[in-house]
């Protein structure tokens, strides 16, 4: 680059430097250095405005490059400032400083340019990026929309449909795609700063126009007469968002960009942003944003705890779970040995893995070369001895303590010292499995959720003897394979399934009192759950865990349905009947009569059950169980329960999780209702001591 940069400090977070002259052109570099992600906090905003002003006032400077130190470009706003009185320069003032510069301003992007970061880049005259960078406006995931011109500028650059796709999904795009869309002007193949400075020097020497995105209306013209375009987006977004106002507001703002002058569109966007920011949905989603990050921290395992090397992984069992678990490691580039007892089962498991990858490749999300590379990392075998040199071995065999004990006893003999032995059990006692080995410190639970290659949750089950470096390794592993890892303790069902069982018990009790399965499902689905408990049972298969030899069809409704051949969606009949082609469910009078018959047998007087009672009994039972889990130390914190339920069970993120939702309802109200149910139904409804304590003290689980 020629001469060493001369540094002139504007602020600790932002520095102004001058590059060596290129072809007689002097380029000033505004460098943001605010770890860890260069978020747009007050210091960064003030620093950018001050640095740009000094560069504009400097007679020798002919172009300006905005670049970030560290691992990323500006990764977004500092959401800790949301809802607080504005201090220092506002984001629109930052953008005005960049956009109104009489000297070309070039954003140099690496890592991620997200949210306010991309909005800042859009206010620059040009944008360059390394190919590995990613750009996006993910505000919808916080229940808000881009509030600093993003909804007005992005469609002017990439077009209305692409902008709507990016903002309503919140998913970033690659720099390569951004370049093809016109969002990035040039991809830098070498060192980013050098490439950006060279680009800026060309822009200045050749007197390129100072392109203001706000003035580019060409890509909006085609949408002016397409009312059906926005109607279609409202319909599709409304169907997907189910209770979330932000996606629909984004559509409104983009339509405003098409039909209003830029400044008027900005005001429209700002009103929508302010309204969303105050909404309960956004408050819940912002809470969840921090809860997810808090879940990565373990109180007694420092962040600098050494981790064990995981260069090779063994998976015992090539069924649905085992195959899905293996795919996580193959995706991360880790060799996997997968073991089965019989050749046909092994071949079937490997075939399913390949078909899953082929399905992904058919959607253009994986090249054939990448597919083959992942499959080449997989070693299928019938020899359990093949896992002897693995650093981590995960058993995914049948959910039977006797079988798992046998597997762990064998692995203890086979595996090398220091290898981590993990169980994928969803209910069983990890301590009992650890006791089958001479290395209980190396044993841990890794509870993946089905389908394991898709679901984001990983419950990491800490045994009483599990070593801290094993816990640290497992938590880091979650990040490596793209999971949201939550540390939990040992109890039946851990966190997620234990709370699910409490809800399931209430759902079953409700239909013995007069509610129909579809009433219960409807109430919970209207609340925001993707599926009610009875529809979920049909999807999973009612015969899971059903023993035909010991079936109790005379006293258990599920057993009766299985005896009648109604096993769920796979037999086109369970609690509902299903269209064999579309899987669309419908209410069946046969089941309605069975429910009534079983209610009579139980001695319950049939009565009308209100939607409110269904909601309370199902959800308050979950909250009460969650309080017991926190009391017992099974979860480190109440917010971890919310992370488990949002990631693993479909709890709507815009309601924050069951414990956050309980706080929003009011703990005294919940305690009063639970005590009422205790009087009516007995000890099963005894309120958790922690719940009563927090309610009495005016405190909450999560705030």
VOGU-3710 file (C-alpha; in Angstrom, 3 decimals, decimal comma):
1> xxxxxxxxxx> 0,000/0,000/0,000  3,012/2,276/0,044  3,549/4,443/3,116  2,539/3,261/6,581  -0,874/4,695/7,574  -0,769/7,778/9,759  -3,243/7,297/12,651  -5,290/10,206/14,035  -7,522/9,045/16,873  -11,077/10,326/16,770
11> xxxxxxxxxx> -12,444/7,967/19,398  -11,383/4,714/20,991  -13,983/2,945/18,847  -13,221/4,724/15,537  -9,913/5,858/14,094  -9,185/8,059/11,102  -6,147/7,036/9,076  -4,649/8,177/5,790  -3,478/5,584/3,277  -0,430/5,958/1,138
21> xxxxxxxxxx> -1,153/7,853/-2,083  -2,259/5,738/-5,043  -1,715/7,384/-8,436  -1,681/10,721/-6,651  -4,970/9,992/-4,834  -5,102/10,212/-1,026  -7,701/7,977/0,624  -8,791/8,418/4,235  -9,691/5,273/6,142  -12,397/5,382/8,783
31> xxxxxxxxxx> -11,637/2,280/10,829  -14,187/0,974/13,351  -12,643/-1,062/16,137  -15,303/-1,943/18,706  -15,067/-5,652/19,627  -16,548/-8,131/19,476  -18,808/-7,307/16,496  -18,424/-3,551/15,901  -22,042/-2,942/16,921  -23,456/0,530/16,316
41> xxxxxxxxxx> -23,372/1,765/19,887  -23,102/5,452/20,730  -19,286/5,521/20,612  -19,242/3,999/17,132  -21,968/6,312/15,808  -20,315/9,425/17,202  -16,941/8,224/15,983  -18,103/7,677/12,408  -19,713/11,121/12,191  -16,605/12,834/13,599
51> xxxxxxxxxx> -14,174/10,868/11,414  -16,137/11,418/8,210  -16,382/15,159/8,956  -12,623/15,402/9,440  -11,979/13,438/6,248  -14,392/15,672/4,332  -12,690/18,780/5,709  -9,196/17,475/4,917  -8,121/19,098/1,622  -5,727/16,244/0,782
61> xxxxxxxxxx> -8,344/13,530/1,127  -10,089/12,661/-2,146  -11,975/9,495/-1,141  -13,030/7,712/2,052  -13,088/3,992/2,941  -15,245/2,778/5,826  -13,796/-0,473/7,154  -13,870/-2,518/10,376  -11,148/-4,165/12,429  -11,598/-7,638/13,879
71> xxxxxxxxxx> -13,633/-10,489/12,499  -16,548/-8,593/10,989  -17,975/-5,447/9,479  -20,716/-3,760/11,536  -22,865/-6,716/12,642  -25,851/-4,594/13,668  -27,163/-2,097/16,179  -26,504/-2,363/19,896  -29,906/-3,702/20,888  -29,213/-2,929/24,541
81> xxxxxxxxxx> -29,950/0,695/23,583  -33,390/-0,112/22,173  -36,216/1,606/24,015  -33,836/3,969/25,816  -33,545/7,747/25,226  -31,323/8,470/22,228  -27,840/9,718/23,062  -25,209/11,024/20,700  -25,488/10,817/16,944  -28,498/8,906/15,638
91> xxxxxxxxxx> -28,161/6,260/12,954  -29,885/8,503/10,367  -27,314/11,202/11,211  -24,510/8,700/10,602  -26,052/7,811/7,256  -26,460/11,473/6,306  -22,774/12,120/7,066  -21,801/9,320/4,681  -24,384/9,929/1,979  -23,888/13,714/1,821
101> xxxxxxxxxx> -20,106/13,529/1,580  -18,775/15,406/-1,466  -16,042/12,771/-1,632  -16,816/9,155/-2,571  -17,363/6,890/0,433  -16,775/3,162/-0,016  -17,891/0,537/2,504  -15,395/-2,348/2,733  -17,208/-5,423/4,018  -15,936/-8,623/5,573
111> xxxxxxxxxx> -17,597/-11,039/8,002  -21,188/-9,853/8,203  -22,951/-6,595/7,414  -26,215/-7,046/9,239  -29,107/-4,812/10,263  -27,860/-1,313/10,965  -24,501/-2,398/9,534  -26,007/-2,989/6,115  -28,087/0,184/6,427  -24,850/2,126/6,987
121> xxxxxxxxxx> -23,269/0,414/3,976  -26,322/1,337/1,874  -25,731/4,991/2,782  -22,232/4,808/1,286  -21,765/5,579/-2,386  -20,192/2,204/-3,189  -19,727/-1,177/-1,497  -16,941/-3,729/-1,909  -16,679/-7,044/-0,088  -14,699/-10,235/0,222
131> xxxxxxxxxx> -16,497/-13,252/-1,241  -16,930/-14,881/2,180  -18,904/-11,933/3,582  -22,644/-12,094/4,232  -25,145/-9,255/4,090  -28,661/-9,045/5,485  -31,377/-7,239/7,403  -32,423/-9,703/10,139  -34,465/-7,254/12,264  -37,609/-9,342/11,769
141> xxxxxxxxxx> -36,036/-11,915/14,112  -36,224/-9,301/16,860  -39,840/-8,494/16,069  -38,969/-5,200/14,379  -38,046/-3,948/10,913  -35,038/-2,036/9,574  -35,651/1,413/11,036  -32,882/3,494/9,468  -33,916/3,401/5,833  -33,389/-0,296/5,156
151> xxxxxxxxxx> -36,933/-0,876/3,882  -36,577/2,159/1,609  -33,053/1,674/0,290  -32,758/-2,097/-0,153  -35,602/-2,440/-2,727  -34,023/0,407/-4,706  -30,880/-1,694/-5,077  -32,011/-5,331/-5,340  -35,618/-4,883/-6,416  -38,876/-5,269/-4,528
161> xxxxxxxxxx> -39,192/-9,068/-4,466  -35,608/-9,760/-3,399  -35,819/-7,079/-0,730  -39,060/-8,542/0,625  -37,536/-12,017/0,646  -34,455/-10,847/2,543  -36,285/-8,725/5,107  -39,283/-10,954/5,869  -37,055/-14,020/6,305  -34,222/-12,153/8,002
171> xxxxxxxxxx> -31,755/-14,488/6,283  -28,496/-12,977/4,967  -27,172/-13,563/1,466  -23,603/-14,239/0,383  -21,425/-11,461/-0,982  -21,353/-13,340/-4,275  -25,144/-13,178/-4,523  -25,104/-9,583/-3,283  -22,708/-8,738/-6,123  -25,004/-10,385/-8,655
181> xxxxxxxxxx> -27,931/-8,391/-7,224  -26,042/-5,088/-7,396  -25,833/-4,722/-3,612  -22,034/-5,096/-3,762  -20,182/-3,206/-6,494  -17,003/-5,270/-6,486  -15,706/-8,490/-4,924  -12,191/-8,136/-3,559  -10,111/-11,252/-4,134  -7,042/-10,192/-2,188
191> xxxxxxxxxx> -6,569/-8,196/1,008  -9,750/-6,216/1,661  -8,220/-2,906/2,737  -5,847/-2,758/-0,213  -8,660/-3,632/-2,625  -11,003/-1,062/-1,105  -8,383/1,694/-1,221  -7,611/0,877/-4,866  -11,339/0,970/-5,664  -11,705/4,326/-3,864
201> xxxxxxxxxx> -8,703/5,757/-5,726  -10,262/4,774/-9,058  -13,575/6,296/-8,054  -11,875/9,587/-7,189  -9,453/9,763/-10,106  -12,099/8,850/-12,689  -14,670/11,114/-11,008  -17,299/8,437/-10,653  -20,740/9,763/-9,694  -21,565/9,876/-5,986
211> xxxxxxxxxx> -24,322/7,280/-6,155  -26,997/7,869/-3,551  -29,237/4,840/-3,176  -32,091/7,104/-2,125  -32,196/8,580/-5,651  -32,238/5,226/-7,482  -35,863/4,542/-8,385  -35,429/2,381/-11,483  -36,110/-0,935/-9,728  -39,240/0,442/-8,059
221> xxxxxxxxxx> -40,980/1,518/-11,262  -41,998/-2,005/-12,312  -43,798/-2,567/-8,998  -45,906/0,625/-9,107  -48,726/-1,008/-11,053  -48,488/-4,431/-9,388  -51,015/-4,280/-6,565  -51,332/-8,064/-6,768  -47,624/-8,386/-5,938  -48,117/-6,911/-2,479
231> xxxxxxxxxx> -51,403/-8,760/-1,965  -49,588/-12,014/-2,700  -46,784/-11,160/-0,274  -49,250/-10,222/2,451  -50,981/-13,543/2,020  -47,825/-15,664/2,069  -46,163/-13,684/4,863  -49,331/-13,683/6,958  -49,550/-17,454/6,673  -45,937/-17,976/7,703
241> xxxxxxxxxx> -45,693/-15,338/10,418  -48,746/-16,420/12,469  -49,063/-13,756/15,130  -45,963/-11,743/14,293  -46,734/-8,204/13,103  -43,234/-7,348/11,849  -43,242/-9,287/8,541  -46,513/-7,690/7,429  -45,254/-4,249/8,431  -42,167/-4,830/6,284
251> xxxxxxxxxx> -44,436/-5,442/3,285  -46,266/-2,181/4,081  -42,981/-0,269/4,239  -41,681/-1,654/0,949  -44,976/-0,733/-0,689  -44,490/2,752/0,740  -41,028/2,850/-0,866  -42,652/2,146/-4,224  -45,411/4,737/-3,952  -43,997/7,519/-1,762
261> xxxxxxxxxx> -41,107/9,973/-2,160  -38,030/8,813/-0,252  -38,364/11,167/2,746  -42,046/10,349/3,153  -41,206/6,636/2,957  -38,597/7,124/5,701  -41,216/8,694/7,969  -43,608/5,826/7,250  -40,870/3,325/8,100  -39,984/5,151/11,311
271> xxxxxxxxxx> -43,575/5,126/12,546  -43,818/1,386/11,863  -40,464/0,747/13,589  -41,489/2,711/16,687  -44,801/0,863/16,895  -43,115/-2,529/16,584  -40,405/-1,663/19,094  -43,079/-1,128/21,749  -44,941/-4,338/20,879  -45,001/-7,333/23,242
281> xxxxxxxxxx> -43,781/-9,516/20,372  -40,597/-7,483/19,912  -39,951/-7,345/23,653  -40,220/-11,138/23,766  -37,928/-11,624/20,781  -35,312/-9,221/22,121  -35,427/-11,032/25,460  -34,943/-14,314/23,627  -31,960/-12,920/21,694  -30,088/-12,451/24,982
291> xxxxxxxxxx> -31,461/-15,666/26,529  -29,949/-17,693/23,721  -26,547/-16,144/24,323  -26,804/-16,526/28,085  -27,477/-20,256/27,642  -23,932/-20,730/26,312  -22,469/-19,769/29,705  -21,890/-22,348/32,442  -21,504/-20,881/35,924  -18,767/-23,218/37,176
301> xxxxxxxxxx> -17,040/-23,876/33,849  -14,931/-20,819/32,918  -14,749/-19,838/29,256  -11,014/-20,623/29,206  -11,516/-24,224/30,356  -9,394/-26,501/28,103  -11,364/-28,512/25,546  -10,708/-31,965/24,233  -9,872/-32,494/20,592  -12,703/-34,000/18,526
311> xxxxxxxxxx> -11,023/-35,068/15,305  -13,076/-38,223/14,769  -16,557/-39,205/15,959  -18,272/-42,561/16,330  -22,062/-43,002/16,162  -23,639/-46,251/17,371  -26,859/-46,846/15,456  -27,657/-45,909/11,847  -31,377/-45,386/12,283  -33,230/-42,089/11,987
321> xxxxxxxxxx> -31,489/-40,528/14,977  -28,048/-42,009/14,386  -28,016/-40,988/10,736  -29,181/-37,471/11,540  -26,573/-37,112/14,279  -23,839/-38,292/11,902  -24,864/-35,672/9,320  -24,169/-32,852/11,768  -20,539/-33,882/12,001  -20,168/-34,606/8,284
331> xxxxxxxxxx> -21,507/-31,116/7,583  -18,814/-29,707/9,874  -16,076/-31,683/8,079  -15,521/-34,213/10,879  -14,950/-37,882/9,944  -17,629/-40,221/11,325  -17,636/-43,968/11,937  -21,241/-45,218/11,993  -21,944/-48,674/13,421  -24,898/-51,018/13,000
341> xxxxxxxxxx> -25,534/-54,648/13,924  -26,904/-55,832/10,578  -25,790/-55,097/7,024  -29,255/-54,246/5,698  -29,844/-51,723/8,506  -26,420/-50,181/7,870  -27,029/-49,868/4,134  -30,475/-48,415/4,725  -29,061/-45,821/7,145  -26,293/-44,744/4,750
351> xxxxxxxxxx> -28,817/-44,573/1,910  -31,040/-42,221/3,924  -28,069/-39,944/4,637  -27,218/-39,797/0,923  -30,853/-39,146/-0,034  -31,033/-36,300/2,475  -27,981/-34,713/0,888  -29,328/-35,309/-2,622  -32,550/-33,554/-1,640  -30,510/-30,576/-0,447
361> xxxxxxxxxx> -28,443/-30,612/-3,644  -31,610/-30,668/-5,787  -32,576/-27,350/-4,174  -29,235/-25,827/-5,166  -27,992/-25,613/-1,570  -25,215/-28,181/-2,020  -23,013/-29,040/-4,989  -22,434/-32,616/-6,082  -18,768/-32,237/-5,155  -19,709/-31,085/-1,637
371> xxxxxxxxxx> -22,141/-34,000/-1,330  -19,463/-36,528/-2,245  -16,960/-34,859/0,063  -19,316/-35,289/3,019  -20,154/-38,872/2,168  -16,439/-39,647/1,864  -16,022/-38,667/5,523  -18,459/-41,434/6,540  -17,177/-44,913/7,400  -20,042/-47,444/7,749
381> xxxxxxxxxx> -19,209/-50,655/9,604  -20,624/-53,606/11,526  -17,547/-53,727/13,757  -17,996/-51,865/17,039  -14,218/-52,035/17,444  -13,936/-49,400/14,694  -14,782/-46,660/17,212  -11,763/-47,503/19,376  -9,751/-44,492/18,159  -12,647/-42,005/18,086
391> xxxxxxxxxx> -12,474/-38,911/20,283  -16,238/-38,861/20,855  -18,662/-41,780/20,631  -22,427/-41,161/20,688  -24,820/-44,044/21,199  -28,180/-43,696/19,443  -29,619/-47,160/20,087  -33,089/-48,212/21,223  -34,378/-46,299/24,285  -33,864/-49,135/26,750
401> xxxxxxxxxx> -31,711/-48,853/29,855  -30,652/-52,504/29,610  -29,458/-52,095/26,012  -27,723/-48,782/26,673  -25,985/-50,156/29,784  -24,592/-52,991/27,703  -23,375/-50,573/25,012  -21,645/-48,327/27,553  -19,980/-51,252/29,271  -18,562/-52,368/25,925
411> xxxxxxxxxx> -17,479/-48,853/24,896  -15,663/-48,449/28,196  -13,517/-51,437/27,279  -13,009/-50,443/23,629  -12,476/-46,687/23,568  -9,157/-44,980/24,066  -8,399/-43,045/27,263  -9,787/-39,514/27,129  -12,541/-40,362/24,662  -15,913/-38,806/25,520
421> xxxxxxxxxx> -18,772/-41,308/25,761  -22,164/-39,739/25,069  -25,741/-40,955/25,143  -28,559/-39,597/23,012  -31,199/-40,711/25,497  -34,228/-38,459/25,806  -35,395/-39,720/29,227  -32,996/-42,152/30,896  -30,593/-41,608/33,795  -27,165/-40,529/32,525
431> xxxxxxxxxx> -25,624/-41,246/35,929  -26,722/-44,870/35,728  -25,046/-45,198/32,334  -21,888/-43,507/33,616  -21,793/-46,017/36,499  -21,420/-48,821/33,927  -17,971/-47,463/33,088  -14,675/-46,925/34,862  -14,620/-43,395/33,438  -17,796/-41,603/34,655
441> xxxxxxxxxx> -16,036/-38,226/34,256  -15,972/-38,844/30,490  -19,704/-39,577/30,197  -22,249/-36,963/29,121  -25,679/-36,774/27,529  -26,033/-35,266/24,045  -29,772/-35,209/23,475  -30,407/-34,387/19,814  -33,934/-33,719/18,601  -35,509/-35,375/15,581
451> xxxxxxxxxx> -34,747/-34,839/12,765  -31,281/-34,449/14,256  -29,761/-32,943/11,116  -32,394/-30,160/11,140  -33,495/-29,359/14,696  -31,396/-26,656/16,358  -31,664/-27,751/19,981  -29,029/-29,854/21,734  -29,689/-30,649/25,396  -26,305/-31,340/26,985
461> xxxxxxxxxx> -26,936/-33,490/30,037  -24,408/-33,103/32,812  -23,943/-36,173/34,986  -22,923/-35,881/38,636  -19,363/-36,943/37,723  -19,009/-35,317/34,282  -15,677/-33,485/34,034  -15,643/-29,745/33,391  -13,479/-30,065/30,292  -16,014/-32,542/28,892
471> xxxxxxxxxx> -18,797/-30,007/29,507  -16,737/-27,224/27,894  -16,013/-29,458/24,907  -19,688/-30,367/24,499  -20,841/-26,739/24,698  -18,272/-25,725/22,080  -19,300/-28,695/19,957  -22,844/-27,329/19,831  -21,594/-24,191/18,126  -19,364/-26,169/15,743
481> xxxxxxxxxx> -22,273/-28,236/14,434  -24,728/-25,342/14,342  -26,831/-26,204/17,384  -28,176/-24,125/20,240  -26,701/-26,028/23,166  -28,293/-25,824/26,612  -26,763/-27,481/29,675  -29,251/-29,444/31,797  -29,104/-31,800/34,754  -30,219/-35,392/35,219
491> xxxxxxxxxx> -33,901/-36,156/35,787  -36,493/-38,076/33,820  -37,034/-36,223/30,550  -34,438/-33,552/31,455  -35,935/-30,106/30,719  -37,865/-30,323/27,463  -39,547/-33,701/27,757  -40,253/-33,299/31,456  -42,256/-30,126/30,756  -43,843/-31,751/27,706
501> xxxxxxxxxx> -45,061/-34,599/29,924  -46,750/-32,094/32,270  -48,612/-30,572/29,317  -49,479/-33,981/27,893  -50,973/-35,121/31,202  -53,248/-32,086/31,282  -54,270/-32,547/27,656  -55,282/-36,141/28,384  -57,139/-35,087/31,525  -59,024/-32,403/29,623
511> xxxxxxxxxx> -60,419/-34,840/27,068  -61,622/-37,056/29,890  -63,707/-34,130/31,115  -65,461/-33,158/27,915  -62,916/-31,344/25,733  -62,239/-32,907/22,354  -58,665/-33,506/21,081  -59,209/-30,938/18,324  -60,368/-28,365/20,891  -57,105/-28,730/22,793
521> xxxxxxxxxx> -55,023/-28,655/19,608  -56,867/-25,612/18,252  -56,339/-23,551/21,415  -52,608/-24,294/21,528  -52,163/-23,743/17,793  -54,020/-20,416/18,024  -51,600/-19,515/20,809  -48,770/-20,047/18,324  -47,632/-23,640/18,737  -47,012/-25,307/15,357
531> xxxxxxxxxx> -49,014/-28,367/16,418  -51,184/-29,394/19,343  -50,394/-32,467/21,479  -52,845/-34,819/19,742  -51,817/-33,813/16,218  -48,200/-34,181/17,373  -48,950/-37,680/18,636  -50,409/-38,609/15,266  -47,346/-37,241/13,478  -44,870/-39,125/15,675
541> xxxxxxxxxx> -46,929/-42,327/15,637  -49,269/-43,408/18,410  -47,627/-46,817/18,529  -44,274/-45,440/19,706  -43,769/-47,221/23,007  -47,052/-49,125/22,584  -46,920/-52,780/23,609  -49,533/-54,766/21,695  -49,213/-57,701/24,097  -49,954/-55,574/27,146
551> xxxxxxxxxx> -52,275/-53,038/25,553  -54,838/-51,430/27,866  -57,428/-50,451/25,293  -60,225/-50,703/27,808  -58,785/-47,933/29,956  -56,318/-45,985/27,796  -57,600/-44,099/24,742  -54,286/-44,170/22,907  -54,060/-47,956/23,331  -57,607/-48,316/22,009
561> xxxxxxxxxx> -56,761/-46,283/18,921  -53,687/-48,450/18,284  -55,774/-51,621/18,713  -58,144/-50,260/16,067  -55,204/-49,797/13,687  -55,256/-46,028/14,130  -51,536/-45,410/14,582  -51,451/-41,798/13,359  -50,564/-40,197/10,041  -48,753/-43,305/8,802
571> xxxxxxxxxx> -52,048/-45,249/8,836  -54,086/-42,186/7,776  -55,948/-42,362/11,092  -55,214/-41,601/14,728  -56,905/-38,923/16,788  -57,784/-37,472/13,364  -58,255/-38,980/9,928  -55,832/-37,917/7,201  -56,047/-37,564/3,453  -53,465/-40,110/2,161
581> xxxxxxxxxx> -52,229/-37,670/-0,492  -52,280/-34,263/1,204  -51,998/-35,357/4,872  -54,749/-32,841/5,593  -56,419/-33,755/8,850  -60,132/-33,880/9,607  -62,289/-34,552/12,661  -63,570/-38,124/12,932  -66,961/-38,878/14,590  -65,572/-42,302/15,554
591> xxxxxxxxxx> -62,943/-40,658/17,775  -65,484/-38,198/19,154  -67,635/-41,112/20,323  -64,612/-42,926/21,766  -63,689/-39,814/23,762  -67,228/-39,586/25,142  -67,229/-43,289/26,028  -63,907/-43,036/27,846  -65,102/-39,970/29,757  -68,115/-41,956/30,990
601> xxxxxxxxxx> -65,901/-44,863/32,050  -63,694/-42,531/34,062  -66,728/-41,372/36,019  -66,282/-37,766/34,907  -69,452/-35,763/34,371  -69,212/-34,357/30,855  -69,085/-30,561/30,832  -68,254/-27,653/28,599  -64,553/-26,831/28,790  -63,676/-23,283/27,807
611> xxxxxxxxxx> -60,747/-22,296/25,627  -59,334/-20,274/28,523  -59,321/-23,315/30,789  -57,592/-25,394/28,121  -54,929/-22,728/27,707  -54,396/-22,279/31,438  -54,246/-25,923/32,349  -51,864/-26,846/29,554  -49,550/-23,847/29,895  -49,704/-23,213/33,652
621> xxxxxxxxxx> -48,764/-26,867/34,173  -45,685/-26,225/32,012  -44,756/-23,105/33,975  -45,161/-24,908/37,300  -42,957/-27,783/36,128  -40,419/-25,270/34,833  -40,294/-23,616/38,250  -39,577/-27,001/39,858  -36,803/-27,609/37,326  -35,130/-24,313/38,259
631> xxxxxxxxxx> -35,635/-25,044/41,978  -33,909/-28,399/41,615  -31,011/-26,970/39,603  -31,851/-29,092/36,549  -31,731/-25,869/34,511  -29,132/-23,219/35,324  -31,609/-20,408/34,807  -35,249/-19,953/33,834  -34,274/-18,443/30,482  -32,550/-21,731/29,535
641> xxxxxxxxxx> -35,964/-23,408/29,685  -37,216/-20,836/27,184  -34,306/-21,586/24,841  -35,094/-25,309/25,050  -38,757/-24,788/24,252  -38,311/-22,290/21,419  -35,637/-24,387/19,698  -36,877/-27,892/20,370  -40,650/-27,773/20,732  -41,929/-24,941/18,572
651> xxxxxxxxxx> -42,854/-22,467/21,298  -43,483/-19,207/19,354  -40,429/-17,004/19,721  -42,641/-13,910/19,742  -43,937/-15,118/23,126  -40,393/-15,503/24,468  -40,689/-18,991/25,996  -42,914/-20,416/28,750  -41,077/-18,730/31,632  -40,963/-15,299/29,984
661> xxxxxxxxxx> -44,621/-15,704/29,023  -45,468/-16,507/32,649  -43,827/-13,259/33,720  -45,881/-11,345/31,151  -49,117/-12,935/32,410  -48,162/-12,187/36,030  -46,930/-14,774/38,518  -49,512/-13,888/41,213  -52,300/-14,556/38,706  -50,775/-17,899/37,746
671> xxxxxxxxxx> -50,283/-18,938/41,366  -53,910/-18,103/42,171  -55,125/-20,222/39,262  -52,829/-23,136/40,132  -54,010/-23,077/43,741  -57,574/-23,209/42,461  -56,763/-26,258/40,338  -55,008/-27,839/43,328  -58,232/-27,612/45,341  -60,158/-29,118/42,449
681> xxxxxxxxxx> -57,716/-31,798/41,230  -55,372/-32,508/44,120  -51,630/-32,666/44,765  -50,619/-32,889/41,091  -51,345/-29,156/40,953  -49,344/-28,152/44,025  -47,578/-24,900/43,097  -43,773/-24,974/43,044  -42,179/-23,283/46,027  -40,093/-21,031/43,759
691> xxxxxxxxxx> -43,177/-19,928/41,849  -44,992/-18,992/45,069  -41,914/-17,210/46,441  -41,375/-15,087/43,334  -45,068/-14,205/43,153  -45,179/-13,209/46,821  -42,067/-11,027/46,485  -43,250/-9,328/43,301  -40,343/-10,834/41,364  -40,187/-12,729/38,087
701> xxx> -38,356/-15,616/36,429  -36,624/-13,688/33,664  -36,489/-9,954/34,416
//
